[in-house]
Amino acid sequence: MPSNGSARGIYVFGEYPMKRWITFLAIGFVVSAGLASPPAAQTNESVCDIRTTERVVAIGDIHGAYDRFLAILGKAGLADTRGRWTGGRAILIQTGDVLDRGPDSKRVLDLLRRLEQDAPRDGGRVYPLLGNHEVMRMVGDWRYVSAGEFAAFRNGSSSDLRNAVLERSMGQAADRAKAEKRPFNESAFRDQFQKEIPLGYIEMRQAFDLNGDYGKWLRSHPAVVKVNEVVFMHGGASEQVAALGCDGINQGVRNDLTGPQPTPEQLTTMLSSSETGPLWYRGLAEEKEETFLPTFEGILKALGARAIVIGHTPVLPGQIKTRFGGRVIQIDTGMLDGEFYPKGVASALEWQGDVMTAIYDDRRERLTTSALRSEVGSSVAR
């Protein structure tokens, strides 16, 4: 995963990178064209107090690996090869980082949205959670957006739209240069614009804006859910963050994402962008178990949890891993594989009754989670 920071761009006006300038200009230039974002299709039950006796399946970081995601859904009995829900009354939790690096994140988002709508018809539920890469996309940190992701937002009007934004932004840049009594190089500006703003870029900006199709949908989702006293989240909870509780964490992240686009300086103070925040924290995956155990016990107590399931920190070669006596379960197994996650694999964590099982394309492995077994079966639906 990348370190925290703001997007980098070519400077046009001294202090304003071109990409940040184009962001504000493009979003105000035309209205996003997609369908209205569907509402989250869940019950009124609190996401911080979900009680169930049904099967629960959690899937970690996807990063645009659509084919592998669809395949592991099939192995887990949650969807068919056409992406239709087959999970019955099961609960699917996806712990964030659908976006960036891989080419097919838009297809993954569309699949999750469809499953979220369809599962309740059979009594099932789907909970897509926010990861740090979803927040990065929404706040304008686009360092890890792939060419395929831009291309997925291209349409027949993309060239005309980009040219229109180019002409308007170039005119404004020229006016500013004139006001500041400095030269303006139109040819250089045009070349930089073409390099920095590929076709599909503006449409993607609009789609993930506060009122955009995907932006509205993502902002309607939590960072944390708790099922039968087991917490599911992307990065993990530091001692300070755990003190907020599940509801407090979700509210804090929501507050970060529902205001104006933050400046790079503001990003460093946001719960959702902090390296000790719930989407970036790696302590549960990296701290030494022997010395960190007292702190970890306090984290569980603050969250009212018996265990925490996390993504974010990949386990390579790809294999679901447990720590702290099975009370931390790492499910990011580098699904995208390739140059970013060598030897990564698709996987799913299945929790049914008092048994947790790691599901892979070619096998199933029962996990050692003895710390949970005495209580898993006692957390029944209310």
TORKOL-4160 file (C-alpha; in steps of 0.2 Angstrom, whole numbers, padded with zeros to 4 digits, m for minus):
382
<pt num="1" X="0000" Y="0000" Z="0000"/>
<pt num="2" X="0006" Y="0018" Z="m0003"/>
<pt num="3" X="0011" Y="0029" Z="0011"/>
<pt num="4" X="0000" Y="0044" Z="0015"/>
<pt num="5" X="0001" Y="0060" Z="0005"/>
<pt num="6" X="m0007" Y="0070" Z="m0008"/>
<pt num="7" X="m0008" Y="0068" Z="m0027"/>
<pt num="8" X="0007" Y="0074" Z="m0037"/>
<pt num="9" X="0004" Y="0085" Z="m0053"/>
<pt num="10" X="0013" Y="0097" Z="m0065"/>
<pt num="11" X="0012" Y="0115" Z="m0058"/>
<pt num="12" X="0003" Y="0127" Z="m0069"/>
<pt num="13" X="0000" Y="0142" Z="m0058"/>
<pt num="14" X="0014" Y="0140" Z="m0046"/>
<pt num="15" X="0005" Y="0133" Z="m0031"/>
<pt num="16" X="m0009" Y="0123" Z="m0040"/>
<pt num="17" X="m0005" Y="0106" Z="m0048"/>
<pt num="18" X="m0014" Y="0104" Z="m0065"/>
<pt num="19" X="m0024" Y="0089" Z="m0059"/>
<pt num="20" X="m0031" Y="0098" Z="m0044"/>
<pt num="21" X="m0035" Y="0113" Z="m0055"/>
<pt num="22" X="m0044" Y="0102" Z="m0067"/>
<pt num="23" X="m0053" Y="0093" Z="m0053"/>
<pt num="24" X="m0062" Y="0109" Z="m0048"/>
<pt num="25" X="m0065" Y="0115" Z="m0066"/>
<pt num="26" X="m0071" Y="0099" Z="m0073"/>
<pt num="27" X="m0084" Y="0094" Z="m0059"/>
<pt num="28" X="m0092" Y="0111" Z="m0061"/>
<pt num="29" X="m0092" Y="0110" Z="m0080"/>
<pt num="30" X="m0104" Y="0097" Z="m0084"/>
<pt num="31" X="m0116" Y="0086" Z="m0074"/>
<pt num="32" X="m0111" Y="0068" Z="m0071"/>
<pt num="33" X="m0119" Y="0057" Z="m0084"/>
<pt num="34" X="m0122" Y="0040" Z="m0075"/>
<pt num="35" X="m0137" Y="0032" Z="m0067"/>
<pt num="36" X="m0142" Y="0038" Z="m0050"/>
<pt num="37" X="m0133" Y="0029" Z="m0037"/>
<pt num="38" X="m0143" Y="0015" Z="m0029"/>
<pt num="39" X="m0146" Y="0017" Z="m0010"/>
<pt num="40" X="m0138" Y="0004" Z="0001"/>
<pt num="41" X="m0150" Y="m0011" Z="0001"/>
<pt num="42" X="m0149" Y="m0016" Z="0020"/>
<pt num="43" X="m0160" Y="m0017" Z="0034"/>
<pt num="44" X="m0162" Y="m0004" Z="0048"/>
<pt num="45" X="m0151" Y="m0015" Z="0059"/>
<pt num="46" X="m0136" Y="m0006" Z="0066"/>
<pt num="47" X="m0120" Y="m0011" Z="0057"/>
<pt num="48" X="m0111" Y="m0011" Z="0073"/>
<pt num="49" X="m0123" Y="m0024" Z="0081"/>
<pt num="50" X="m0127" Y="m0037" Z="0068"/>
<pt num="51" X="m0133" Y="m0053" Z="0075"/>
<pt num="52" X="m0135" Y="m0068" Z="0064"/>
<pt num="53" X="m0134" Y="m0087" Z="0064"/>
<pt num="54" X="m0131" Y="m0087" Z="0045"/>
<pt num="55" X="m0115" Y="m0090" Z="0036"/>
<pt num="56" X="m0103" Y="m0075" Z="0035"/>
<pt num="57" X="m0090" Y="m0073" Z="0021"/>
<pt num="58" X="m0077" Y="m0059" Z="0021"/>
<pt num="59" X="m0066" Y="m0055" Z="0006"/>
<pt num="60" X="m0051" Y="m0043" Z="0007"/>
<pt num="61" X="m0043" Y="m0032" Z="m0005"/>
<pt num="62" X="m0048" Y="m0033" Z="m0024"/>
<pt num="63" X="m0039" Y="m0019" Z="m0033"/>
<pt num="64" X="m0048" Y="m0021" Z="m0049"/>
<pt num="65" X="m0046" Y="m0040" Z="m0051"/>
<pt num="66" X="m0063" Y="m0043" Z="m0057"/>
<pt num="67" X="m0061" Y="m0060" Z="m0064"/>
<pt num="68" X="m0053" Y="m0067" Z="m0048"/>
<pt num="69" X="m0066" Y="m0059" Z="m0037"/>
<pt num="70" X="m0080" Y="m0066" Z="m0047"/>
<pt num="71" X="m0071" Y="m0083" Z="m0047"/>
<pt num="72" X="m0069" Y="m0083" Z="m0028"/>
<pt num="73" X="m0087" Y="m0078" Z="m0025"/>
<pt num="74" X="m0092" Y="m0094" Z="m0035"/>
<pt num="75" X="m0080" Y="m0104" Z="m0024"/>
<pt num="76" X="m0089" Y="m0097" Z="m0009"/>
<pt num="77" X="m0106" Y="m0101" Z="m0016"/>
<pt num="78" X="m0111" Y="m0082" Z="m0016"/>
<pt num="79" X="m0113" Y="m0079" Z="m0035"/>
<pt num="80" X="m0114" Y="m0088" Z="m0052"/>
<pt num="81" X="m0103" Y="m0085" Z="m0067"/>
<pt num="82" X="m0114" Y="m0070" Z="m0072"/>
<pt num="83" X="m0112" Y="m0062" Z="m0056"/>
<pt num="84" X="m0130" Y="m0066" Z="m0049"/>
<pt num="85" X="m0132" Y="m0069" Z="m0031"/>
<pt num="86" X="m0133" Y="m0087" Z="m0026"/>
<pt num="87" X="m0129" Y="m0085" Z="m0007"/>
<pt num="88" X="m0146" Y="m0087" Z="0000"/>
<pt num="89" X="m0146" Y="m0079" Z="0017"/>
<pt num="90" X="m0128" Y="m0078" Z="0019"/>
<pt num="91" X="m0119" Y="m0061" Z="0023"/>
<pt num="92" X="m0105" Y="m0055" Z="0012"/>
<pt num="93" X="m0092" Y="m0042" Z="0019"/>
<pt num="94" X="m0080" Y="m0034" Z="0007"/>
<pt num="95" X="m0067" Y="m0025" Z="0018"/>
<pt num="96" X="m0062" Y="m0012" Z="0005"/>
<pt num="97" X="m0048" Y="m0008" Z="m0007"/>
<pt num="98" X="m0059" Y="m0012" Z="m0023"/>
<pt num="99" X="m0050" Y="0002" Z="m0032"/>
<pt num="100" X="m0033" Y="0007" Z="m0040"/>
<pt num="101" X="m0019" Y="m0003" Z="m0047"/>
<pt num="102" X="m0029" Y="m0016" Z="m0057"/>
<pt num="103" X="m0039" Y="m0012" Z="m0073"/>
<pt num="104" X="m0057" Y="m0018" Z="m0069"/>
<pt num="105" X="m0062" Y="m0009" Z="m0053"/>
<pt num="106" X="m0077" Y="m0001" Z="m0061"/>
<pt num="107" X="m0083" Y="m0018" Z="m0065"/>
<pt num="108" X="m0080" Y="m0024" Z="m0047"/>
<pt num="109" X="m0090" Y="m0009" Z="m0040"/>
<pt num="110" X="m0104" Y="m0012" Z="m0052"/>
<pt num="111" X="m0104" Y="m0031" Z="m0046"/>
<pt num="112" X="m0104" Y="m0026" Z="m0028"/>
<pt num="113" X="m0118" Y="m0014" Z="m0031"/>
<pt num="114" X="m0129" Y="m0027" Z="m0040"/>
<pt num="115" X="m0126" Y="m0040" Z="m0026"/>
<pt num="116" X="m0130" Y="m0028" Z="m0013"/>
<pt num="117" X="m0147" Y="m0025" Z="m0021"/>
<pt num="118" X="m0150" Y="m0043" Z="m0025"/>
<pt num="119" X="m0145" Y="m0052" Z="m0010"/>
<pt num="120" X="m0159" Y="m0046" Z="0002"/>
<pt num="121" X="m0172" Y="m0054" Z="m0010"/>
<pt num="122" X="m0166" Y="m0070" Z="m0004"/>
<pt num="123" X="m0163" Y="m0065" Z="0014"/>
<pt num="124" X="m0144" Y="m0061" Z="0012"/>
<pt num="125" X="m0134" Y="m0046" Z="0015"/>
<pt num="126" X="m0119" Y="m0037" Z="0007"/>
<pt num="127" X="m0108" Y="m0025" Z="0016"/>
<pt num="128" X="m0095" Y="m0016" Z="0005"/>
<pt num="129" X="m0083" Y="m0007" Z="0017"/>
<pt num="130" X="m0072" Y="0008" Z="0014"/>
<pt num="131" X="m0053" Y="0005" Z="0012"/>
<pt num="132" X="m0040" Y="0018" Z="0010"/>
<pt num="133" X="m0040" Y="0018" Z="m0009"/>
<pt num="134" X="m0059" Y="0022" Z="m0009"/>
<pt num="135" X="m0055" Y="0037" Z="0001"/>
<pt num="136" X="m0040" Y="0042" Z="m0009"/>
<pt num="137" X="m0051" Y="0041" Z="m0025"/>
<pt num="138" X="m0064" Y="0052" Z="m0017"/>
<pt num="139" X="m0052" Y="0065" Z="m0010"/>
<pt num="140" X="m0042" Y="0067" Z="m0026"/>
<pt num="141" X="m0026" Y="0056" Z="m0022"/>
<pt num="142" X="m0025" Y="0047" Z="m0038"/>
<pt num="143" X="m0007" Y="0041" Z="m0038"/>
<pt num="144" X="m0012" Y="0023" Z="m0041"/>
<pt num="145" X="m0026" Y="0024" Z="m0053"/>
<pt num="146" X="m0022" Y="0013" Z="m0068"/>
<pt num="147" X="m0024" Y="0017" Z="m0086"/>
<pt num="148" X="m0038" Y="0003" Z="m0087"/>
<pt num="149" X="m0048" Y="0012" Z="m0074"/>
<pt num="150" X="m0047" Y="0029" Z="m0084"/>
<pt num="151" X="m0052" Y="0019" Z="m0100"/>
<pt num="152" X="m0067" Y="0012" Z="m0091"/>
<pt num="153" X="m0075" Y="0029" Z="m0090"/>
<pt num="154" X="m0072" Y="0034" Z="m0108"/>
<pt num="155" X="m0087" Y="0036" Z="m0119"/>
<pt num="156" X="m0091" Y="0044" Z="m0136"/>
<pt num="157" X="m0091" Y="0061" Z="m0129"/>
<pt num="158" X="m0075" Y="0060" Z="m0120"/>
<pt num="159" X="m0064" Y="0069" Z="m0133"/>
<pt num="160" X="m0076" Y="0084" Z="m0135"/>
<pt num="161" X="m0078" Y="0085" Z="m0116"/>
<pt num="162" X="m0059" Y="0085" Z="m0113"/>
<pt num="163" X="m0056" Y="0098" Z="m0127"/>
<pt num="164" X="m0070" Y="0109" Z="m0120"/>
<pt num="165" X="m0062" Y="0108" Z="m0102"/>
<pt num="166" X="m0044" Y="0111" Z="m0110"/>
<pt num="167" X="m0050" Y="0127" Z="m0119"/>
<pt num="168" X="m0059" Y="0134" Z="m0103"/>
<pt num="169" X="m0044" Y="0130" Z="m0092"/>
<pt num="170" X="m0032" Y="0137" Z="m0104"/>
<pt num="171" X="m0041" Y="0153" Z="m0105"/>
<pt num="172" X="m0042" Y="0155" Z="m0086"/>
<pt num="173" X="m0023" Y="0151" Z="m0085"/>
<pt num="174" X="m0019" Y="0164" Z="m0098"/>
<pt num="175" X="m0030" Y="0177" Z="m0089"/>
<pt num="176" X="m0021" Y="0173" Z="m0073"/>
<pt num="177" X="m0004" Y="0174" Z="m0081"/>
<pt num="178" X="m0008" Y="0191" Z="m0089"/>
<pt num="179" X="m0015" Y="0198" Z="m0072"/>
<pt num="180" X="0002" Y="0193" Z="m0064"/>
<pt num="181" X="0012" Y="0200" Z="m0078"/>
<pt num="182" X="0021" Y="0184" Z="m0083"/>
<pt num="183" X="0022" Y="0175" Z="m0099"/>
<pt num="184" X="0010" Y="0161" Z="m0103"/>
<pt num="185" X="0015" Y="0146" Z="m0115"/>
<pt num="186" X="0000" Y="0140" Z="m0123"/>
<pt num="187" X="0008" Y="0126" Z="m0132"/>
<pt num="188" X="0017" Y="0120" Z="m0116"/>
<pt num="189" X="0000" Y="0121" Z="m0106"/>
<pt num="190" X="m0009" Y="0110" Z="m0120"/>
<pt num="191" X="0005" Y="0097" Z="m0119"/>
<pt num="192" X="0005" Y="0096" Z="m0101"/>
<pt num="193" X="m0014" Y="0095" Z="m0101"/>
<pt num="194" X="m0014" Y="0080" Z="m0113"/>
<pt num="195" X="m0001" Y="0071" Z="m0103"/>
<pt num="196" X="m0010" Y="0073" Z="m0086"/>
<pt num="197" X="m0028" Y="0071" Z="m0091"/>
<pt num="198" X="m0031" Y="0055" Z="m0101"/>
<pt num="199" X="m0048" Y="0052" Z="m0109"/>
<pt num="200" X="m0060" Y="0046" Z="m0095"/>
<pt num="201" X="m0051" Y="0056" Z="m0082"/>
<pt num="202" X="m0064" Y="0070" Z="m0081"/>
<pt num="203" X="m0079" Y="0057" Z="m0081"/>
<pt num="204" X="m0071" Y="0048" Z="m0067"/>
<pt num="205" X="m0069" Y="0064" Z="m0057"/>
<pt num="206" X="m0087" Y="0068" Z="m0059"/>
<pt num="207" X="m0092" Y="0050" Z="m0055"/>
<pt num="208" X="m0083" Y="0050" Z="m0038"/>
<pt num="209" X="m0087" Y="0068" Z="m0033"/>
<pt num="210" X="m0098" Y="0071" Z="m0018"/>
<pt num="211" X="m0114" Y="0070" Z="m0029"/>
<pt num="212" X="m0107" Y="0058" Z="m0042"/>
<pt num="213" X="m0114" Y="0041" Z="m0046"/>
<pt num="214" X="m0100" Y="0031" Z="m0037"/>
<pt num="215" X="m0096" Y="0045" Z="m0025"/>
<pt num="216" X="m0113" Y="0045" Z="m0017"/>
<pt num="217" X="m0114" Y="0026" Z="m0016"/>
<pt num="218" X="m0097" Y="0025" Z="m0008"/>
<pt num="219" X="m0101" Y="0038" Z="0005"/>
<pt num="220" X="m0116" Y="0029" Z="0010"/>
<pt num="221" X="m0106" Y="0014" Z="0017"/>
<pt num="222" X="m0097" Y="0012" Z="0033"/>
<pt num="223" X="m0078" Y="0009" Z="0037"/>
<pt num="224" X="m0083" Y="m0004" Z="0051"/>
<pt num="225" X="m0096" Y="m0018" Z="0054"/>
<pt num="226" X="m0097" Y="m0029" Z="0069"/>
<pt num="227" X="m0105" Y="m0046" Z="0067"/>
<pt num="228" X="m0108" Y="m0057" Z="0083"/>
<pt num="229" X="m0094" Y="m0047" Z="0092"/>
<pt num="230" X="m0082" Y="m0049" Z="0078"/>
<pt num="231" X="m0076" Y="m0033" Z="0070"/>
<pt num="232" X="m0073" Y="m0032" Z="0051"/>
<pt num="233" X="m0063" Y="m0017" Z="0044"/>
<pt num="234" X="m0050" Y="m0012" Z="0032"/>
<pt num="235" X="m0034" Y="m0007" Z="0041"/>
<pt num="236" X="m0037" Y="m0010" Z="0059"/>
<pt num="237" X="m0040" Y="m0001" Z="0075"/>
<pt num="238" X="m0026" Y="0008" Z="0085"/>
<pt num="239" X="m0028" Y="0011" Z="0104"/>
<pt num="240" X="m0034" Y="0029" Z="0100"/>
<pt num="241" X="m0046" Y="0024" Z="0086"/>
<pt num="242" X="m0053" Y="0010" Z="0096"/>
<pt num="243" X="m0058" Y="0022" Z="0110"/>
<pt num="244" X="m0071" Y="0030" Z="0097"/>
<pt num="245" X="m0080" Y="0013" Z="0096"/>
<pt num="246" X="m0088" Y="0006" Z="0080"/>
<pt num="247" X="m0101" Y="0020" Z="0078"/>
<pt num="248" X="m0089" Y="0033" Z="0082"/>
<pt num="249" X="m0076" Y="0027" Z="0069"/>
<pt num="250" X="m0090" Y="0026" Z="0056"/>
<pt num="251" X="m0096" Y="0044" Z="0060"/>
<pt num="252" X="m0079" Y="0051" Z="0059"/>
<pt num="253" X="m0075" Y="0044" Z="0042"/>
<pt num="254" X="m0092" Y="0049" Z="0036"/>
<pt num="255" X="m0088" Y="0067" Z="0042"/>
<pt num="256" X="m0072" Y="0067" Z="0032"/>
<pt num="257" X="m0080" Y="0063" Z="0016"/>
<pt num="258" X="m0096" Y="0073" Z="0016"/>
<pt num="259" X="m0088" Y="0091" Z="0015"/>
<pt num="260" X="m0078" Y="0100" Z="0002"/>
<pt num="261" X="m0063" Y="0092" Z="m0006"/>
<pt num="262" X="m0049" Y="0093" Z="0007"/>
<pt num="263" X="m0033" Y="0102" Z="0004"/>
<pt num="264" X="m0017" Y="0092" Z="0006"/>
<pt num="265" X="m0014" Y="0100" Z="0023"/>
<pt num="266" X="m0031" Y="0095" Z="0029"/>
<pt num="267" X="m0029" Y="0077" Z="0023"/>
<pt num="268" X="m0016" Y="0074" Z="0037"/>
<pt num="269" X="m0028" Y="0078" Z="0050"/>
<pt num="270" X="m0042" Y="0067" Z="0044"/>
<pt num="271" X="m0047" Y="0051" Z="0053"/>
<pt num="272" X="m0049" Y="0042" Z="0036"/>
<pt num="273" X="m0031" Y="0048" Z="0030"/>
<pt num="274" X="m0021" Y="0046" Z="0046"/>
<pt num="275" X="m0008" Y="0032" Z="0047"/>
<pt num="276" X="m0015" Y="0027" Z="0064"/>
<pt num="277" X="m0033" Y="0028" Z="0057"/>
<pt num="278" X="m0045" Y="0014" Z="0053"/>
<pt num="279" X="m0041" Y="0013" Z="0035"/>
<pt num="280" X="m0022" Y="0014" Z="0036"/>
<pt num="281" X="m0016" Y="0007" Z="0053"/>
<pt num="282" X="m0005" Y="m0009" Z="0052"/>
<pt num="283" X="m0001" Y="m0012" Z="0070"/>
<pt num="284" X="m0013" Y="m0027" Z="0071"/>
<pt num="285" X="m0003" Y="m0035" Z="0057"/>
<pt num="286" X="0014" Y="m0030" Z="0061"/>
<pt num="287" X="0017" Y="m0027" Z="0080"/>
<pt num="288" X="0025" Y="m0041" Z="0090"/>
<pt num="289" X="0012" Y="m0051" Z="0098"/>
<pt num="290" X="0021" Y="m0054" Z="0114"/>
<pt num="291" X="0024" Y="m0036" Z="0118"/>
<pt num="292" X="0008" Y="m0029" Z="0110"/>
<pt num="293" X="m0004" Y="m0041" Z="0118"/>
<pt num="294" X="m0009" Y="m0030" Z="0133"/>
<pt num="295" X="m0013" Y="m0015" Z="0121"/>
<pt num="296" X="m0022" Y="m0027" Z="0109"/>
<pt num="297" X="m0033" Y="m0033" Z="0124"/>
<pt num="298" X="m0038" Y="m0015" Z="0127"/>
<pt num="299" X="m0042" Y="m0013" Z="0109"/>
<pt num="300" X="m0054" Y="m0027" Z="0109"/>
<pt num="301" X="m0062" Y="m0021" Z="0125"/>
<pt num="302" X="m0065" Y="m0004" Z="0118"/>
<pt num="303" X="m0073" Y="m0011" Z="0103"/>
<pt num="304" X="m0083" Y="m0023" Z="0112"/>
<pt num="305" X="m0076" Y="m0036" Z="0101"/>
<pt num="306" X="m0069" Y="m0054" Z="0102"/>
<pt num="307" X="m0059" Y="m0054" Z="0086"/>
<pt num="308" X="m0055" Y="m0042" Z="0072"/>
<pt num="309" X="m0054" Y="m0046" Z="0053"/>
<pt num="310" X="m0043" Y="m0035" Z="0043"/>
<pt num="311" X="m0037" Y="m0032" Z="0025"/>
<pt num="312" X="m0024" Y="m0019" Z="0019"/>
<pt num="313" X="m0008" Y="m0028" Z="0024"/>
<pt num="314" X="m0005" Y="m0041" Z="0011"/>
<pt num="315" X="0000" Y="m0059" Z="0017"/>
<pt num="316" X="0012" Y="m0065" Z="0003"/>
<pt num="317" X="0013" Y="m0078" Z="m0003"/>
<pt num="318" X="m0006" Y="m0077" Z="m0003"/>
<pt num="319" X="m0013" Y="m0086" Z="0012"/>
<pt num="320" X="m0026" Y="m0080" Z="0026"/>
<pt num="321" X="m0016" Y="m0078" Z="0042"/>
<pt num="322" X="m0021" Y="m0077" Z="0060"/>
<pt num="323" X="m0013" Y="m0068" Z="0075"/>
<pt num="324" X="m0016" Y="m0066" Z="0093"/>
<pt num="325" X="m0023" Y="m0083" Z="0095"/>
<pt num="326" X="m0034" Y="m0082" Z="0081"/>
<pt num="327" X="m0042" Y="m0065" Z="0087"/>
<pt num="328" X="m0034" Y="m0056" Z="0072"/>
<pt num="329" X="m0037" Y="m0063" Z="0055"/>
<pt num="330" X="m0029" Y="m0056" Z="0040"/>
<pt num="331" X="m0038" Y="m0058" Z="0023"/>
<pt num="332" X="m0028" Y="m0048" Z="0011"/>
<pt num="333" X="m0020" Y="m0061" Z="0001"/>
<pt num="334" X="m0015" Y="m0050" Z="m0014"/>
<pt num="335" X="m0029" Y="m0055" Z="m0026"/>
<pt num="336" X="m0022" Y="m0044" Z="m0040"/>
<pt num="337" X="m0006" Y="m0054" Z="m0041"/>
<pt num="338" X="0007" Y="m0049" Z="m0054"/>
<pt num="339" X="0020" Y="m0035" Z="m0051"/>
<pt num="340" X="0010" Y="m0027" Z="m0036"/>
<pt num="341" X="0007" Y="m0043" Z="m0026"/>
<pt num="342" X="0019" Y="m0057" Z="m0032"/>
<pt num="343" X="0011" Y="m0074" Z="m0028"/>
<pt num="344" X="m0005" Y="m0066" Z="m0023"/>
<pt num="345" X="m0021" Y="m0076" Z="m0024"/>
<pt num="346" X="m0040" Y="m0074" Z="m0022"/>
<pt num="347" X="m0047" Y="m0080" Z="m0006"/>
<pt num="348" X="m0062" Y="m0079" Z="0006"/>
<pt num="349" X="m0065" Y="m0081" Z="0024"/>
<pt num="350" X="m0080" Y="m0091" Z="0028"/>
<pt num="351" X="m0087" Y="m0091" Z="0046"/>
<pt num="352" X="m0101" Y="m0103" Z="0050"/>
<pt num="353" X="m0106" Y="m0109" Z="0067"/>
<pt num="354" X="m0090" Y="m0111" Z="0077"/>
<pt num="355" X="m0079" Y="m0115" Z="0062"/>
<pt num="356" X="m0069" Y="m0102" Z="0051"/>
<pt num="357" X="m0062" Y="m0108" Z="0034"/>
<pt num="358" X="m0051" Y="m0101" Z="0022"/>
<pt num="359" X="m0057" Y="m0103" Z="0004"/>
<pt num="360" X="m0045" Y="m0103" Z="m0011"/>
<pt num="361" X="m0048" Y="m0107" Z="m0029"/>
<pt num="362" X="m0041" Y="m0125" Z="m0027"/>
<pt num="363" X="m0044" Y="m0129" Z="m0009"/>
<pt num="364" X="m0052" Y="m0125" Z="0008"/>
<pt num="365" X="m0042" Y="m0124" Z="0024"/>
<pt num="366" X="m0050" Y="m0124" Z="0042"/>
<pt num="367" X="m0042" Y="m0110" Z="0053"/>
<pt num="368" X="m0037" Y="m0112" Z="0071"/>
<pt num="369" X="m0047" Y="m0099" Z="0080"/>
<pt num="370" X="m0049" Y="m0108" Z="0097"/>
<pt num="371" X="m0052" Y="m0091" Z="0105"/>
<pt num="372" X="m0068" Y="m0089" Z="0096"/>
<pt num="373" X="m0076" Y="m0106" Z="0097"/>
<pt num="374" X="m0083" Y="m0105" Z="0114"/>
<pt num="375" X="m0094" Y="m0090" Z="0110"/>
<pt num="376" X="m0097" Y="m0090" Z="0091"/>
<pt num="377" X="m0112" Y="m0101" Z="0093"/>
<pt num="378" X="m0119" Y="m0092" Z="0107"/>
<pt num="379" X="m0121" Y="m0075" Z="0097"/>
<pt num="380" X="m0138" Y="m0078" Z="0090"/>
<pt num="381" X="m0150" Y="m0068" Z="0080"/>
<pt num="382" X="m0161" Y="m0056" Z="0090"/>
